[in-house]
């Protein structure tokens, strides 16, 4: 049986149907590097970060020695904490699964240019004026790197191209060597740091040849199919708004499901993010539940 889910294979390029959707953004290597640049540029006195996020986003905060505080979310991924920003403080919000665009816009109205949006799971989201945001091409397309940063930058970015890339996992997945590809995928993930570089020429070329209309339509179709069949069993209630292009379908079941049963059938269901359960400070039981579901 052909594998469903898991990591991506090398992207099939086609004739692009229009201009590149992030032509006005700064083209960098990976999302954590974009965030690193943002922190170096803005120099926050403090940043609020959701408990429910990956350790990769915490790396730039630690390396830049920025004071931080976690905040909680509810079962629909909205902020469930009282946050009042002081001068020099910023709020980082994750556009979870690419389905929280309305929340992002509401937060932009509230926090204005003190909001930083992590669109790593929302590649198709456009720029919001005066709001810093960055995305990740690797989560949506079979490329080794790529992150597009929207930010008012008063200087020219002079930096080297990212050459520390690998396509071994992408090629192996594309030709059906999934296990070998997965092992190489894990090694490649471990090698990715927070150093800020320009996007690689390879990813830049591929991403300018993607049929984005087709890709967006497929993701919305898949999402709506799953929602039709799983909505009644899902603790997360979602309305896919026009223009939203989801990364995947977030499913928080009312009863535990053993994913190993699906793995046996070559259906690979992702889990975001196991590292959350090992965080020590604060009370965030819901985030732990989401992380292991």
C-alpha positions as CSV (number, residue, x, y, z in Angstrom):
1,X,0.0,0.0,0.0
2,X,1.3,3.5,-0.9
3,X,2.2,5.6,2.1
4,X,-0.1,8.4,3.2
5,X,1.3,11.3,5.2
6,X,4.7,11.6,6.7
7,X,7.4,13.8,5.2
8,X,7.4,15.2,1.7
9,X,9.2,14.0,-1.5
10,X,11.0,16.3,-3.9
11,X,8.5,18.8,-5.3
12,X,7.3,18.3,-8.9
13,X,7.7,21.6,-10.7
14,X,5.2,22.9,-13.2
15,X,4.6,26.0,-15.1
16,X,3.7,28.7,-12.6
17,X,0.2,30.1,-13.0
18,X,1.1,33.6,-11.8
19,X,3.6,35.7,-9.9
20,X,5.3,34.2,-6.8
21,X,3.0,34.7,-3.9
22,X,5.8,36.0,-1.6
23,X,7.6,38.1,-4.0
24,X,7.6,41.1,-1.6
25,X,9.0,39.1,1.3
26,X,12.6,38.7,2.4
27,X,13.8,35.2,1.3
28,X,15.6,33.4,4.0
29,X,16.6,29.8,4.8
30,X,14.3,28.4,7.6
31,X,11.6,29.7,9.9
32,X,13.7,29.5,13.1
33,X,16.4,31.6,11.3
34,X,13.8,34.2,10.3
35,X,12.7,34.4,13.9
36,X,16.3,34.7,14.9
37,X,16.7,37.7,12.6
38,X,13.5,39.3,13.9
39,X,14.8,39.0,17.5
40,X,18.2,40.4,16.6
41,X,16.6,43.3,14.8
42,X,13.8,44.2,17.3
43,X,15.7,43.4,20.5
44,X,12.6,42.8,22.6
45,X,12.9,43.3,26.4
46,X,10.5,40.3,26.7
47,X,8.5,38.0,24.5
48,X,5.4,35.9,25.2
49,X,5.4,32.5,23.6
50,X,2.7,29.8,23.6
51,X,3.4,26.6,25.5
52,X,2.2,24.8,22.5
53,X,5.1,25.3,20.1
54,X,8.2,23.5,19.0
55,X,11.6,23.7,20.7
56,X,13.1,25.1,17.5
57,X,11.4,28.4,18.1
58,X,12.8,28.6,21.6
59,X,16.4,28.3,20.3
60,X,16.6,31.9,19.0
61,X,15.1,33.2,22.2
62,X,17.7,31.5,24.3
63,X,20.6,32.3,22.0
64,X,19.7,36.0,22.0
65,X,19.2,35.9,25.8
66,X,15.7,37.4,25.7
67,X,13.4,37.2,28.7
68,X,10.4,35.1,27.8
69,X,7.1,33.9,29.3
70,X,4.8,31.1,28.2
71,X,1.1,31.6,27.7
72,X,-1.8,29.1,27.4
73,X,-4.3,28.5,24.6
74,X,-7.7,26.9,24.6
75,X,-9.0,23.9,22.6
76,X,-9.6,26.0,19.5
77,X,-6.0,27.4,19.7
78,X,-7.0,30.9,20.9
79,X,-5.0,32.7,23.6
80,X,-6.3,31.7,27.0
81,X,-4.1,34.1,29.1
82,X,-4.3,37.7,30.1
83,X,-1.5,39.5,28.3
84,X,-0.8,43.2,28.7
85,X,2.4,44.2,26.8
86,X,4.7,46.8,28.2
87,X,7.0,49.0,26.1
88,X,9.5,46.8,24.2
89,X,7.6,43.6,24.8
90,X,6.2,41.4,22.0
91,X,3.7,38.6,21.6
92,X,4.5,35.6,19.4
93,X,1.4,33.8,18.0
94,X,1.4,30.6,16.0
95,X,-1.1,30.4,13.1
96,X,-1.9,26.8,14.1
97,X,-2.4,24.5,11.1
98,X,-3.1,27.5,8.9
99,X,-6.6,27.9,10.2
100,X,-6.3,30.8,12.6
101,X,-6.2,33.7,10.2
102,X,-9.1,35.4,11.8
103,X,-7.5,35.2,15.2
104,X,-4.3,36.6,13.7
105,X,-6.1,39.7,12.3
106,X,-7.9,40.2,15.7
107,X,-4.5,40.1,17.5
108,X,-3.0,42.5,14.9
109,X,-5.8,45.0,15.8
110,X,-5.1,44.5,19.5
111,X,-1.3,44.4,19.6
112,X,-0.4,46.1,16.3
113,X,3.3,46.1,15.6
114,X,4.1,44.3,18.9
115,X,2.7,41.1,17.4
116,X,5.0,38.5,15.7
117,X,3.2,35.9,13.7
118,X,4.6,32.4,13.1
119,X,3.0,31.3,9.8
120,X,5.2,28.2,9.5
121,X,2.0,26.2,9.3
122,X,0.3,28.8,7.1
123,X,2.4,29.3,4.0
124,X,-0.3,30.9,2.0
125,X,-1.0,33.7,4.4
126,X,-0.3,37.2,2.9
127,X,1.4,40.1,4.6
128,X,-0.4,42.0,7.3
129,X,0.7,45.6,7.2
130,X,3.0,46.6,10.1
131,X,2.9,43.1,11.5
132,X,6.0,40.9,11.5
133,X,5.4,37.4,10.1
134,X,7.4,34.5,8.7
135,X,6.6,31.1,7.2
136,X,8.2,27.8,6.2
137,X,8.2,26.4,2.7
138,X,9.5,23.0,3.9
139,X,6.2,22.2,5.7
140,X,4.2,22.6,2.5
141,X,6.5,21.7,-0.4
142,X,9.2,19.2,-1.1
143,X,12.2,21.6,-0.9
144,X,15.2,21.6,1.4
145,X,14.7,25.1,2.8
146,X,12.9,28.4,2.4
147,X,11.3,30.9,4.8
148,X,9.7,34.2,3.7
149,X,9.8,37.1,6.2
150,X,7.6,40.1,6.2
151,X,9.1,42.9,8.2
152,X,10.0,46.6,7.7
153,X,13.7,46.3,7.4
154,X,15.7,49.6,7.2
155,X,18.9,47.9,5.9
156,X,20.0,45.7,3.1
157,X,20.5,42.1,4.1
158,X,23.9,41.1,3.0
159,X,24.3,37.4,3.8
160,X,25.5,34.2,2.2
161,X,23.3,31.7,0.5
162,X,22.3,28.6,2.4
163,X,24.4,25.8,1.1
164,X,24.0,23.5,4.1
165,X,21.1,21.7,2.5
166,X,20.3,18.1,1.6
167,X,17.9,16.6,-0.8
168,X,18.6,12.9,0.0
169,X,15.4,12.5,2.1
170,X,13.3,14.3,-0.6
171,X,14.6,12.1,-3.4
172,X,14.3,8.9,-1.5
173,X,10.7,9.6,-0.6
174,X,10.0,10.6,-4.2
175,X,11.3,7.3,-5.6
176,X,9.7,5.1,-2.9
177,X,12.6,4.5,-0.5
178,X,10.6,5.9,2.4
179,X,12.4,4.3,5.3
180,X,15.8,5.4,4.1
181,X,14.4,8.8,3.3
182,X,12.9,9.1,6.8
183,X,16.2,8.3,8.5
184,X,17.8,11.0,6.4
185,X,15.0,13.4,7.1
186,X,15.6,13.0,10.8
187,X,19.4,13.6,10.3
188,X,18.7,16.7,8.2
189,X,16.3,18.1,10.7
190,X,18.9,17.7,13.5
191,X,21.5,19.6,11.3
192,X,19.3,22.7,10.9
193,X,20.3,25.6,13.1
194,X,19.3,29.2,13.6
195,X,22.0,30.9,11.5
196,X,20.4,33.5,9.2
197,X,21.1,32.9,5.5
198,X,19.5,33.5,2.2
199,X,17.3,30.8,0.7
200,X,19.2,28.2,-1.4
201,X,19.2,28.7,-5.1
202,X,17.6,25.2,-5.5
203,X,14.6,26.0,-3.3
204,X,14.2,29.4,-4.8
205,X,14.0,28.0,-8.3
206,X,11.6,25.2,-7.3
207,X,9.3,27.5,-5.4
208,X,9.0,29.8,-8.3
209,X,7.7,26.9,-10.4
210,X,5.0,25.7,-8.1
211,X,1.3,25.8,-9.2
212,X,0.0,27.5,-6.0
213,X,-3.6,27.6,-7.0
214,X,-3.5,23.8,-7.6
215,X,-1.7,23.2,-4.3
216,X,-4.1,25.4,-2.3
217,X,-7.2,23.7,-3.8
218,X,-5.9,20.2,-3.0
219,X,-5.2,21.1,0.6
220,X,-8.6,22.7,1.1
221,X,-10.3,19.7,-0.6
222,X,-8.5,17.2,1.7
223,X,-9.3,19.3,4.7
224,X,-13.0,19.5,3.9
225,X,-13.2,15.7,3.2
226,X,-11.7,14.9,6.6
227,X,-13.8,17.5,8.4
228,X,-17.0,16.0,6.8
229,X,-16.2,12.5,8.2
230,X,-14.5,13.5,11.5
231,X,-16.2,16.6,12.7
232,X,-18.6,14.8,15.0
233,X,-15.7,13.2,16.8
234,X,-13.4,16.2,17.0
235,X,-13.0,18.4,20.1
236,X,-11.7,21.1,17.8
237,X,-14.5,22.9,16.0
238,X,-13.2,24.5,12.7
239,X,-14.8,26.6,10.0
240,X,-12.5,26.8,7.0
241,X,-12.9,30.4,5.9
242,X,-12.4,31.5,2.2
243,X,-8.7,32.1,1.5
244,X,-7.4,29.8,4.3
245,X,-5.1,27.1,3.1
246,X,-4.5,24.6,6.0
247,X,-1.4,22.6,6.6
248,X,-3.4,19.6,7.8
249,X,-6.6,18.7,9.6
250,X,-6.2,19.1,13.4
251,X,-8.0,16.2,15.0
252,X,-8.4,16.1,18.8
253,X,-10.5,12.9,19.4
254,X,-12.8,12.5,22.3
255,X,-11.3,9.1,23.0
256,X,-7.7,7.9,22.7
257,X,-6.6,6.5,19.3
258,X,-3.5,4.4,19.0
259,X,-1.7,5.8,16.0
260,X,0.4,2.6,15.7
261,X,-2.7,0.9,14.2
262,X,-2.5,3.5,11.3
263,X,1.3,3.1,11.0
264,X,0.8,-0.6,10.3
265,X,-1.3,0.4,7.3
266,X,1.3,3.0,6.0
267,X,-0.8,5.9,7.2
268,X,1.5,8.3,9.0
269,X,-0.3,10.8,11.2
270,X,1.9,13.6,12.5
271,X,2.2,14.7,16.1
272,X,3.0,18.3,17.1
273,X,5.0,18.7,19.4
274,X,6.1,15.9,21.8
275,X,8.7,18.2,23.5
276,X,5.8,20.2,25.0
277,X,5.1,17.5,27.6
278,X,8.6,17.9,29.0
279,X,8.3,21.6,29.8
280,X,8.4,22.3,33.5
281,X,7.1,25.8,34.3
282,X,3.5,26.6,34.6
283,X,0.3,24.6,34.2
284,X,-0.7,23.7,30.7
285,X,-2.5,20.3,30.8
286,X,-4.5,21.0,27.6
287,X,-1.3,21.7,25.6
288,X,0.1,18.4,26.8
289,X,-3.1,16.6,25.8
290,X,-2.9,18.1,22.3
291,X,0.8,17.3,22.0
292,X,0.2,13.5,22.6
293,X,-3.1,13.2,20.7
